[in-house]
Amino acid sequence: MKKQWIVGTALFVLMSGYGWADGEPPTENVLKDQFKKQYHGILKLDAINLKNLDAKGNQATWSAEGDVSSNDDLYTWIGQLADYQLLEQTWVKDKPVKFSAMLTSKGTPASGWTVNFYSFQAAASDSGRFVDDIKTNNKYLIVNSEEFTRPETVPAVNLKTTSHVPLSASNPHIR
């Protein structure tokens, strides 16, 4: 009976010590400022939920989920067609996008915080850049915009007059 009492007391002390290791999360304003700096002001943190994974002293590792958005419309260059540059819009300004990431924090409320986001994964593309003259310059074609393909401007194809060779006729190995 004495051994059970000692084991129970030891487990209680160890479990309560685990609770002391829980790090206090940085404030939302600190997280937003650090995120903005780390992503050079291109992306902004709208909402975040943290789950503590590990804490030792004034350092902690967190799992983060929430919403981010871009400060501008962002585009990725796809190709060129004569004098036109083909772009794909990858981020819409101020449209929230779900994300998940890991982050480490170092510090305390009294000493200040250093935060580093890593393993960032978003529901939107991870590429894109701001194009300052996209609205005024006609050399850009946005391939995923509504104006790029209008049904009334696409020519109809007459399938009866188009020559068509079945795959099996052009390749004797296909039957």
PyMOL commands that place a pseudoatom at each C-alpha (Angstrom):
pseudoatom trace, name=CA, resn=MET, resi=1, chain=A, elem=C, hetatm=0, pos=[0.000, 0.000, 0.000]
pseudoatom trace, name=CA, resn=LYS, resi=2, chain=A, elem=C, hetatm=0, pos=[2.908, 2.303, 0.762]
pseudoatom trace, name=CA, resn=LYS, resi=3, chain=A, elem=C, hetatm=0, pos=[4.323, 1.837, -2.785]
pseudoatom trace, name=CA, resn=GLN, resi=4, chain=A, elem=C, hetatm=0, pos=[0.996, 2.725, -4.378]
pseudoatom trace, name=CA, resn=TRP, resi=5, chain=A, elem=C, hetatm=0, pos=[0.847, 5.911, -2.327]
pseudoatom trace, name=CA, resn=ILE, resi=6, chain=A, elem=C, hetatm=0, pos=[4.376, 6.905, -3.430]
pseudoatom trace, name=CA, resn=VAL, resi=7, chain=A, elem=C, hetatm=0, pos=[3.651, 6.119, -7.087]
pseudoatom trace, name=CA, resn=GLY, resi=8, chain=A, elem=C, hetatm=0, pos=[0.380, 8.072, -6.967]
pseudoatom trace, name=CA, resn=THR, resi=9, chain=A, elem=C, hetatm=0, pos=[2.068, 11.097, -5.376]
pseudoatom trace, name=CA, resn=ALA, resi=10, chain=A, elem=C, hetatm=0, pos=[4.905, 10.976, -7.925]
pseudoatom trace, name=CA, resn=LEU, resi=11, chain=A, elem=C, hetatm=0, pos=[2.446, 10.841, -10.828]
pseudoatom trace, name=CA, resn=PHE, resi=12, chain=A, elem=C, hetatm=0, pos=[0.482, 13.758, -9.390]
pseudoatom trace, name=CA, resn=VAL, resi=13, chain=A, elem=C, hetatm=0, pos=[3.639, 15.877, -9.050]
pseudoatom trace, name=CA, resn=LEU, resi=14, chain=A, elem=C, hetatm=0, pos=[4.825, 15.002, -12.561]
pseudoatom trace, name=CA, resn=MET, resi=15, chain=A, elem=C, hetatm=0, pos=[1.437, 15.727, -14.137]
pseudoatom trace, name=CA, resn=SER, resi=16, chain=A, elem=C, hetatm=0, pos=[1.120, 19.068, -12.370]
pseudoatom trace, name=CA, resn=GLY, resi=17, chain=A, elem=C, hetatm=0, pos=[4.648, 19.952, -13.541]
pseudoatom trace, name=CA, resn=TYR, resi=18, chain=A, elem=C, hetatm=0, pos=[3.507, 19.356, -17.117]
pseudoatom trace, name=CA, resn=GLY, resi=19, chain=A, elem=C, hetatm=0, pos=[0.886, 22.060, -16.606]
pseudoatom trace, name=CA, resn=TRP, resi=20, chain=A, elem=C, hetatm=0, pos=[3.591, 24.536, -15.588]
pseudoatom trace, name=CA, resn=ALA, resi=21, chain=A, elem=C, hetatm=0, pos=[5.313, 24.020, -18.951]
pseudoatom trace, name=CA, resn=ASP, resi=22, chain=A, elem=C, hetatm=0, pos=[2.350, 25.334, -20.952]
pseudoatom trace, name=CA, resn=GLY, resi=23, chain=A, elem=C, hetatm=0, pos=[3.581, 28.492, -22.618]
pseudoatom trace, name=CA, resn=GLU, resi=24, chain=A, elem=C, hetatm=0, pos=[1.487, 31.598, -22.662]
pseudoatom trace, name=CA, resn=PRO, resi=25, chain=A, elem=C, hetatm=0, pos=[0.602, 32.461, -26.267]
pseudoatom trace, name=CA, resn=PRO, resi=26, chain=A, elem=C, hetatm=0, pos=[1.667, 35.758, -27.818]
pseudoatom trace, name=CA, resn=THR, resi=27, chain=A, elem=C, hetatm=0, pos=[-1.137, 38.293, -28.180]
pseudoatom trace, name=CA, resn=GLU, resi=28, chain=A, elem=C, hetatm=0, pos=[-3.077, 38.520, -31.428]
pseudoatom trace, name=CA, resn=ASN, resi=29, chain=A, elem=C, hetatm=0, pos=[-1.521, 41.911, -32.222]
pseudoatom trace, name=CA, resn=VAL, resi=30, chain=A, elem=C, hetatm=0, pos=[1.988, 40.471, -31.794]
pseudoatom trace, name=CA, resn=LEU, resi=31, chain=A, elem=C, hetatm=0, pos=[1.112, 37.542, -34.071]
pseudoatom trace, name=CA, resn=LYS, resi=32, chain=A, elem=C, hetatm=0, pos=[-0.325, 39.873, -36.742]
pseudoatom trace, name=CA, resn=ASP, resi=33, chain=A, elem=C, hetatm=0, pos=[2.710, 42.181, -36.647]
pseudoatom trace, name=CA, resn=GLN, resi=34, chain=A, elem=C, hetatm=0, pos=[5.211, 39.310, -36.813]
pseudoatom trace, name=CA, resn=PHE, resi=35, chain=A, elem=C, hetatm=0, pos=[3.261, 37.629, -39.638]
pseudoatom trace, name=CA, resn=LYS, resi=36, chain=A, elem=C, hetatm=0, pos=[3.177, 40.875, -41.621]
pseudoatom trace, name=CA, resn=LYS, resi=37, chain=A, elem=C, hetatm=0, pos=[6.948, 41.306, -41.195]
pseudoatom trace, name=CA, resn=GLN, resi=38, chain=A, elem=C, hetatm=0, pos=[7.728, 37.696, -42.092]
pseudoatom trace, name=CA, resn=TYR, resi=39, chain=A, elem=C, hetatm=0, pos=[5.625, 37.845, -45.287]
pseudoatom trace, name=CA, resn=HIS, resi=40, chain=A, elem=C, hetatm=0, pos=[6.832, 41.369, -46.190]
pseudoatom trace, name=CA, resn=GLY, resi=41, chain=A, elem=C, hetatm=0, pos=[3.385, 42.949, -45.924]
pseudoatom trace, name=CA, resn=ILE, resi=42, chain=A, elem=C, hetatm=0, pos=[2.053, 40.937, -48.881]
pseudoatom trace, name=CA, resn=LEU, resi=43, chain=A, elem=C, hetatm=0, pos=[-0.155, 38.723, -46.707]
pseudoatom trace, name=CA, resn=LYS, resi=44, chain=A, elem=C, hetatm=0, pos=[-1.981, 39.693, -43.537]
pseudoatom trace, name=CA, resn=LEU, resi=45, chain=A, elem=C, hetatm=0, pos=[-3.253, 37.566, -40.692]
pseudoatom trace, name=CA, resn=ASP, resi=46, chain=A, elem=C, hetatm=0, pos=[-7.012, 37.968, -40.211]
pseudoatom trace, name=CA, resn=ALA, resi=47, chain=A, elem=C, hetatm=0, pos=[-7.776, 35.326, -37.557]
pseudoatom trace, name=CA, resn=ILE, resi=48, chain=A, elem=C, hetatm=0, pos=[-5.736, 32.673, -35.770]
pseudoatom trace, name=CA, resn=ASN, resi=49, chain=A, elem=C, hetatm=0, pos=[-6.275, 29.806, -33.322]
pseudoatom trace, name=CA, resn=LEU, resi=50, chain=A, elem=C, hetatm=0, pos=[-3.265, 28.344, -31.512]
pseudoatom trace, name=CA, resn=LYS, resi=51, chain=A, elem=C, hetatm=0, pos=[-2.786, 24.908, -29.983]
pseudoatom trace, name=CA, resn=ASN, resi=52, chain=A, elem=C, hetatm=0, pos=[0.248, 24.424, -27.752]
pseudoatom trace, name=CA, resn=LEU, resi=53, chain=A, elem=C, hetatm=0, pos=[2.372, 21.452, -28.789]
pseudoatom trace, name=CA, resn=ASP, resi=54, chain=A, elem=C, hetatm=0, pos=[5.475, 21.929, -26.650]
pseudoatom trace, name=CA, resn=ALA, resi=55, chain=A, elem=C, hetatm=0, pos=[6.804, 24.441, -24.134]
pseudoatom trace, name=CA, resn=LYS, resi=56, chain=A, elem=C, hetatm=0, pos=[10.153, 24.740, -22.371]
pseudoatom trace, name=CA, resn=GLY, resi=57, chain=A, elem=C, hetatm=0, pos=[10.874, 27.828, -20.339]
pseudoatom trace, name=CA, resn=ASN, resi=58, chain=A, elem=C, hetatm=0, pos=[10.024, 30.888, -22.412]
pseudoatom trace, name=CA, resn=GLN, resi=59, chain=A, elem=C, hetatm=0, pos=[9.963, 28.962, -25.732]
pseudoatom trace, name=CA, resn=ALA, resi=60, chain=A, elem=C, hetatm=0, pos=[6.922, 27.216, -27.171]
pseudoatom trace, name=CA, resn=THR, resi=61, chain=A, elem=C, hetatm=0, pos=[5.854, 25.467, -30.364]
pseudoatom trace, name=CA, resn=TRP, resi=62, chain=A, elem=C, hetatm=0, pos=[2.304, 25.962, -31.607]
pseudoatom trace, name=CA, resn=SER, resi=63, chain=A, elem=C, hetatm=0, pos=[-0.007, 24.574, -34.247]
pseudoatom trace, name=CA, resn=ALA, resi=64, chain=A, elem=C, hetatm=0, pos=[-1.899, 27.425, -35.909]
pseudoatom trace, name=CA, resn=GLU, resi=65, chain=A, elem=C, hetatm=0, pos=[-5.061, 27.572, -38.020]
pseudoatom trace, name=CA, resn=GLY, resi=66, chain=A, elem=C, hetatm=0, pos=[-7.047, 30.530, -39.227]
pseudoatom trace, name=CA, resn=ASP, resi=67, chain=A, elem=C, hetatm=0, pos=[-7.584, 33.012, -42.053]
pseudoatom trace, name=CA, resn=VAL, resi=68, chain=A, elem=C, hetatm=0, pos=[-5.119, 35.079, -44.069]
pseudoatom trace, name=CA, resn=SER, resi=69, chain=A, elem=C, hetatm=0, pos=[-5.690, 37.507, -46.920]
pseudoatom trace, name=CA, resn=SER, resi=70, chain=A, elem=C, hetatm=0, pos=[-3.573, 39.533, -49.306]
pseudoatom trace, name=CA, resn=ASN, resi=71, chain=A, elem=C, hetatm=0, pos=[-3.210, 43.299, -49.300]
pseudoatom trace, name=CA, resn=ASP, resi=72, chain=A, elem=C, hetatm=0, pos=[-3.482, 43.379, -53.117]
pseudoatom trace, name=CA, resn=ASP, resi=73, chain=A, elem=C, hetatm=0, pos=[-4.610, 41.176, -55.983]
pseudoatom trace, name=CA, resn=LEU, resi=74, chain=A, elem=C, hetatm=0, pos=[-1.717, 38.807, -56.732]
pseudoatom trace, name=CA, resn=TYR, resi=75, chain=A, elem=C, hetatm=0, pos=[-0.888, 37.282, -60.119]
pseudoatom trace, name=CA, resn=THR, resi=76, chain=A, elem=C, hetatm=0, pos=[1.357, 34.525, -61.443]
pseudoatom trace, name=CA, resn=TRP, resi=77, chain=A, elem=C, hetatm=0, pos=[2.918, 34.764, -64.897]
pseudoatom trace, name=CA, resn=ILE, resi=78, chain=A, elem=C, hetatm=0, pos=[1.869, 31.815, -67.085]
pseudoatom trace, name=CA, resn=GLY, resi=79, chain=A, elem=C, hetatm=0, pos=[3.207, 32.654, -70.519]
pseudoatom trace, name=CA, resn=GLN, resi=80, chain=A, elem=C, hetatm=0, pos=[3.260, 35.051, -73.403]
pseudoatom trace, name=CA, resn=LEU, resi=81, chain=A, elem=C, hetatm=0, pos=[1.060, 35.252, -76.480]
pseudoatom trace, name=CA, resn=ALA, resi=82, chain=A, elem=C, hetatm=0, pos=[2.509, 37.687, -79.048]
pseudoatom trace, name=CA, resn=ASP, resi=83, chain=A, elem=C, hetatm=0, pos=[2.488, 41.079, -77.288]
pseudoatom trace, name=CA, resn=TYR, resi=84, chain=A, elem=C, hetatm=0, pos=[0.322, 39.885, -74.398]
pseudoatom trace, name=CA, resn=GLN, resi=85, chain=A, elem=C, hetatm=0, pos=[1.406, 38.470, -71.064]
pseudoatom trace, name=CA, resn=LEU, resi=86, chain=A, elem=C, hetatm=0, pos=[-0.819, 35.704, -69.717]
pseudoatom trace, name=CA, resn=LEU, resi=87, chain=A, elem=C, hetatm=0, pos=[-1.368, 35.929, -65.970]
pseudoatom trace, name=CA, resn=GLU, resi=88, chain=A, elem=C, hetatm=0, pos=[-3.395, 33.897, -63.494]
pseudoatom trace, name=CA, resn=GLN, resi=89, chain=A, elem=C, hetatm=0, pos=[-4.933, 35.667, -60.516]
pseudoatom trace, name=CA, resn=THR, resi=90, chain=A, elem=C, hetatm=0, pos=[-3.888, 33.619, -57.496]
pseudoatom trace, name=CA, resn=TRP, resi=91, chain=A, elem=C, hetatm=0, pos=[-5.062, 35.866, -54.620]
pseudoatom trace, name=CA, resn=VAL, resi=92, chain=A, elem=C, hetatm=0, pos=[-7.979, 38.311, -54.436]
pseudoatom trace, name=CA, resn=LYS, resi=93, chain=A, elem=C, hetatm=0, pos=[-7.445, 41.398, -52.287]
pseudoatom trace, name=CA, resn=ASP, resi=94, chain=A, elem=C, hetatm=0, pos=[-8.937, 41.079, -48.768]
pseudoatom trace, name=CA, resn=LYS, resi=95, chain=A, elem=C, hetatm=0, pos=[-10.568, 37.689, -49.514]
pseudoatom trace, name=CA, resn=PRO, resi=96, chain=A, elem=C, hetatm=0, pos=[-9.995, 35.380, -46.508]
pseudoatom trace, name=CA, resn=VAL, resi=97, chain=A, elem=C, hetatm=0, pos=[-8.220, 32.095, -47.199]
pseudoatom trace, name=CA, resn=LYS, resi=98, chain=A, elem=C, hetatm=0, pos=[-7.915, 29.225, -44.702]
pseudoatom trace, name=CA, resn=PHE, resi=99, chain=A, elem=C, hetatm=0, pos=[-4.396, 28.321, -43.617]
pseudoatom trace, name=CA, resn=SER, resi=100, chain=A, elem=C, hetatm=0, pos=[-2.511, 26.070, -41.251]
pseudoatom trace, name=CA, resn=ALA, resi=101, chain=A, elem=C, hetatm=0, pos=[1.036, 26.479, -40.020]
pseudoatom trace, name=CA, resn=MET, resi=102, chain=A, elem=C, hetatm=0, pos=[3.442, 25.816, -37.209]
pseudoatom trace, name=CA, resn=LEU, resi=103, chain=A, elem=C, hetatm=0, pos=[5.045, 28.582, -35.216]
pseudoatom trace, name=CA, resn=THR, resi=104, chain=A, elem=C, hetatm=0, pos=[7.582, 29.014, -32.504]
pseudoatom trace, name=CA, resn=SER, resi=105, chain=A, elem=C, hetatm=0, pos=[7.402, 31.755, -29.922]
pseudoatom trace, name=CA, resn=LYS, resi=106, chain=A, elem=C, hetatm=0, pos=[10.094, 32.982, -27.599]
pseudoatom trace, name=CA, resn=GLY, resi=107, chain=A, elem=C, hetatm=0, pos=[9.506, 35.454, -24.803]
pseudoatom trace, name=CA, resn=THR, resi=108, chain=A, elem=C, hetatm=0, pos=[6.972, 36.521, -22.217]
pseudoatom trace, name=CA, resn=PRO, resi=109, chain=A, elem=C, hetatm=0, pos=[4.355, 39.260, -22.018]
pseudoatom trace, name=CA, resn=ALA, resi=110, chain=A, elem=C, hetatm=0, pos=[6.806, 41.328, -19.953]
pseudoatom trace, name=CA, resn=SER, resi=111, chain=A, elem=C, hetatm=0, pos=[9.889, 40.816, -22.159]
pseudoatom trace, name=CA, resn=GLY, resi=112, chain=A, elem=C, hetatm=0, pos=[8.202, 40.865, -25.569]
pseudoatom trace, name=CA, resn=TRP, resi=113, chain=A, elem=C, hetatm=0, pos=[7.874, 38.174, -28.197]
pseudoatom trace, name=CA, resn=THR, resi=114, chain=A, elem=C, hetatm=0, pos=[9.749, 36.757, -31.146]
pseudoatom trace, name=CA, resn=VAL, resi=115, chain=A, elem=C, hetatm=0, pos=[7.539, 34.615, -33.388]
pseudoatom trace, name=CA, resn=ASN, resi=116, chain=A, elem=C, hetatm=0, pos=[8.478, 32.529, -36.431]
pseudoatom trace, name=CA, resn=PHE, resi=117, chain=A, elem=C, hetatm=0, pos=[5.874, 30.949, -38.735]
pseudoatom trace, name=CA, resn=TYR, resi=118, chain=A, elem=C, hetatm=0, pos=[6.891, 27.849, -40.727]
pseudoatom trace, name=CA, resn=SER, resi=119, chain=A, elem=C, hetatm=0, pos=[5.267, 24.950, -42.624]
pseudoatom trace, name=CA, resn=PHE, resi=120, chain=A, elem=C, hetatm=0, pos=[2.712, 27.432, -43.944]
pseudoatom trace, name=CA, resn=GLN, resi=121, chain=A, elem=C, hetatm=0, pos=[-0.048, 25.805, -46.017]
pseudoatom trace, name=CA, resn=ALA, resi=122, chain=A, elem=C, hetatm=0, pos=[-2.933, 27.791, -47.525]
pseudoatom trace, name=CA, resn=ALA, resi=123, chain=A, elem=C, hetatm=0, pos=[-5.997, 26.850, -49.529]
pseudoatom trace, name=CA, resn=ALA, resi=124, chain=A, elem=C, hetatm=0, pos=[-4.862, 29.311, -52.235]
pseudoatom trace, name=CA, resn=SER, resi=125, chain=A, elem=C, hetatm=0, pos=[-1.734, 29.129, -54.384]
pseudoatom trace, name=CA, resn=ASP, resi=126, chain=A, elem=C, hetatm=0, pos=[1.556, 29.858, -52.666]
pseudoatom trace, name=CA, resn=SER, resi=127, chain=A, elem=C, hetatm=0, pos=[2.739, 32.037, -55.557]
pseudoatom trace, name=CA, resn=GLY, resi=128, chain=A, elem=C, hetatm=0, pos=[1.861, 35.432, -56.891]
pseudoatom trace, name=CA, resn=ARG, resi=129, chain=A, elem=C, hetatm=0, pos=[3.073, 38.995, -57.123]
pseudoatom trace, name=CA, resn=PHE, resi=130, chain=A, elem=C, hetatm=0, pos=[1.537, 42.445, -57.251]
pseudoatom trace, name=CA, resn=VAL, resi=131, chain=A, elem=C, hetatm=0, pos=[1.279, 44.003, -60.746]
pseudoatom trace, name=CA, resn=ASP, resi=132, chain=A, elem=C, hetatm=0, pos=[0.935, 47.764, -60.369]
pseudoatom trace, name=CA, resn=ASP, resi=133, chain=A, elem=C, hetatm=0, pos=[-0.325, 48.632, -63.880]
pseudoatom trace, name=CA, resn=ILE, resi=134, chain=A, elem=C, hetatm=0, pos=[-2.685, 45.677, -64.389]
pseudoatom trace, name=CA, resn=LYS, resi=135, chain=A, elem=C, hetatm=0, pos=[-5.809, 47.883, -64.577]
pseudoatom trace, name=CA, resn=THR, resi=136, chain=A, elem=C, hetatm=0, pos=[-4.352, 50.435, -67.023]
pseudoatom trace, name=CA, resn=ASN, resi=137, chain=A, elem=C, hetatm=0, pos=[-2.131, 48.356, -69.303]
pseudoatom trace, name=CA, resn=ASN, resi=138, chain=A, elem=C, hetatm=0, pos=[-3.744, 46.285, -72.069]
pseudoatom trace, name=CA, resn=LYS, resi=139, chain=A, elem=C, hetatm=0, pos=[-0.764, 43.937, -72.405]
pseudoatom trace, name=CA, resn=TYR, resi=140, chain=A, elem=C, hetatm=0, pos=[-2.036, 41.660, -69.604]
pseudoatom trace, name=CA, resn=LEU, resi=141, chain=A, elem=C, hetatm=0, pos=[-4.592, 38.893, -70.110]
pseudoatom trace, name=CA, resn=ILE, resi=142, chain=A, elem=C, hetatm=0, pos=[-5.926, 37.304, -66.931]
pseudoatom trace, name=CA, resn=VAL, resi=143, chain=A, elem=C, hetatm=0, pos=[-6.720, 33.721, -67.924]
pseudoatom trace, name=CA, resn=ASN, resi=144, chain=A, elem=C, hetatm=0, pos=[-9.023, 32.957, -64.998]
pseudoatom trace, name=CA, resn=SER, resi=145, chain=A, elem=C, hetatm=0, pos=[-11.056, 36.167, -65.209]
pseudoatom trace, name=CA, resn=GLU, resi=146, chain=A, elem=C, hetatm=0, pos=[-14.606, 36.382, -66.521]
pseudoatom trace, name=CA, resn=GLU, resi=147, chain=A, elem=C, hetatm=0, pos=[-13.523, 38.726, -69.332]
pseudoatom trace, name=CA, resn=PHE, resi=148, chain=A, elem=C, hetatm=0, pos=[-10.957, 36.281, -70.750]
pseudoatom trace, name=CA, resn=THR, resi=149, chain=A, elem=C, hetatm=0, pos=[-13.444, 33.829, -72.293]
pseudoatom trace, name=CA, resn=ARG, resi=150, chain=A, elem=C, hetatm=0, pos=[-16.911, 34.997, -73.141]
pseudoatom trace, name=CA, resn=PRO, resi=151, chain=A, elem=C, hetatm=0, pos=[-19.203, 32.366, -74.636]
pseudoatom trace, name=CA, resn=GLU, resi=152, chain=A, elem=C, hetatm=0, pos=[-20.481, 34.765, -77.311]
pseudoatom trace, name=CA, resn=THR, resi=153, chain=A, elem=C, hetatm=0, pos=[-16.947, 35.409, -78.634]
pseudoatom trace, name=CA, resn=VAL, resi=154, chain=A, elem=C, hetatm=0, pos=[-15.823, 31.785, -78.929]
pseudoatom trace, name=CA, resn=PRO, resi=155, chain=A, elem=C, hetatm=0, pos=[-16.285, 30.558, -82.514]
pseudoatom trace, name=CA, resn=ALA, resi=156, chain=A, elem=C, hetatm=0, pos=[-18.442, 27.506, -83.016]
pseudoatom trace, name=CA, resn=VAL, resi=157, chain=A, elem=C, hetatm=0, pos=[-16.795, 24.419, -84.496]
pseudoatom trace, name=CA, resn=ASN, resi=158, chain=A, elem=C, hetatm=0, pos=[-18.674, 22.430, -87.105]
pseudoatom trace, name=CA, resn=LEU, resi=159, chain=A, elem=C, hetatm=0, pos=[-17.798, 18.825, -86.309]
pseudoatom trace, name=CA, resn=LYS, resi=160, chain=A, elem=C, hetatm=0, pos=[-19.215, 17.528, -89.616]
pseudoatom trace, name=CA, resn=THR, resi=161, chain=A, elem=C, hetatm=0, pos=[-16.681, 19.439, -91.717]
pseudoatom trace, name=CA, resn=THR, resi=162, chain=A, elem=C, hetatm=0, pos=[-13.698, 18.923, -89.425]
pseudoatom trace, name=CA, resn=SER, resi=163, chain=A, elem=C, hetatm=0, pos=[-11.505, 16.004, -90.479]
pseudoatom trace, name=CA, resn=HIS, resi=164, chain=A, elem=C, hetatm=0, pos=[-11.355, 13.425, -87.770]
pseudoatom trace, name=CA, resn=VAL, resi=165, chain=A, elem=C, hetatm=0, pos=[-9.117, 10.387, -87.667]
pseudoatom trace, name=CA, resn=PRO, resi=166, chain=A, elem=C, hetatm=0, pos=[-9.834, 7.812, -84.976]
pseudoatom trace, name=CA, resn=LEU, resi=167, chain=A, elem=C, hetatm=0, pos=[-6.887, 6.880, -82.762]
pseudoatom trace, name=CA, resn=SER, resi=168, chain=A, elem=C, hetatm=0, pos=[-7.065, 3.249, -83.842]
pseudoatom trace, name=CA, resn=ALA, resi=169, chain=A, elem=C, hetatm=0, pos=[-6.587, 4.223, -87.502]
pseudoatom trace, name=CA, resn=SER, resi=170, chain=A, elem=C, hetatm=0, pos=[-3.514, 6.329, -86.809]
pseudoatom trace, name=CA, resn=ASN, resi=171, chain=A, elem=C, hetatm=0, pos=[-1.888, 3.768, -84.513]
pseudoatom trace, name=CA, resn=PRO, resi=172, chain=A, elem=C, hetatm=0, pos=[-2.025, 0.090, -85.487]
pseudoatom trace, name=CA, resn=HIS, resi=173, chain=A, elem=C, hetatm=0, pos=[-1.205, -1.003, -81.916]
pseudoatom trace, name=CA, resn=ILE, resi=174, chain=A, elem=C, hetatm=0, pos=[-4.515, 0.376, -80.593]
pseudoatom trace, name=CA, resn=ARG, resi=175, chain=A, elem=C, hetatm=0, pos=[-7.528, -1.814, -81.343]
for i in range(1, 175): cmd.bond("trace and resi %d" % i, "trace and resi %d" % (i + 1))
show_as sticks, trace
zoom trace
